[in-house]
Amino acid sequence: MNHRAVWAIYKVEMARTLRTIMQSVISPVISTSLYFVVFGAAIGSRITEVNGVSYGAFIVPGLIMLTLLTQSISNASFGIYFPKFVGTIFELLSAPVSYLEVVVAYVGAAATKSIGIGLIILATASLFVDLNIEHPFWMLGFLVLTAVTFSLFGFIIGIWANGFEQLQLIPLLVVTPLTFLGGSFYSIDMLPGVWRTISLFNPVVYLVSGFRWAFFGHSDVAVEISLGITLAFLVLCIGVVGWIFKTGYRLRT
């Protein structure tokens, strides 16, 4: 692997974050803090505990996951779409850099940004509520795995998109609603039987549930299933990216 090429692309992507730190870091942190204050104050006054955990602490994993998914997709999709938009993608494709190195650099940079924001939100949340992470190793593992997986997904969206409108289509109309309906602010065990069954078809439920288990030691679905679903989606994204570079889908035209 050409480590120098990977590092060069990675540095460029990370430098873009520093140039747009208000939009890239401060804005999502403030937005998530507002979610925390509003939901914690409005709903927390009515629901004091969920599964033995204070409501304020209970929503922390969901808020982190909400930001992690949206930021991973946004960072990776814009990172690869912008070279397509300005035409520099052809210079990248003609350079002595393998497709694997391109993916590692762009996805690695996007995942790094998302993980950093997630950890900042975690630190911010600890100022509002007492947090005791029962499985810190698994918490970091789920954090990294989710960031990498959805950065790959965002990379796919960035290649597929033909305009800035399409770039925001899936994150706004698909991912964000699924995240809100995926148990970010509640336990699906609180739902009536039929709605709980329907919720199990939402893949985000497994992400939030596994991440919440790492914090509090309990989850809505078995943690093994959560891990398996996440790994399966990761493998699917890797397969799609491999097919894109093999066929040149929306890269060479």
Protein Blocks (a to p, Z undefined) as FASTA:
>chain_A
ZZklmmmmmmmmmmmmmmmmmmmmmmmmmmmmmmmmmmmmmmmmmmmbgghiafklmmmm
mmmmmmmmmmmmmmmmmmmmmmmmnopmmmmmmpccdfklmmmmmmmmmmmmmmmmmmmm
mmmmmmmpccddfblmlmmmmmmmmmmmmmmmmmmmmmmpgbfklmmmmmmmmmmmmmmm
nopmbcfklpcfklmmmmmmpmklmmmmmmmmmmnopafbdfklmmmmmmmmmmmmmmmm
mmmmmnopoklZZ
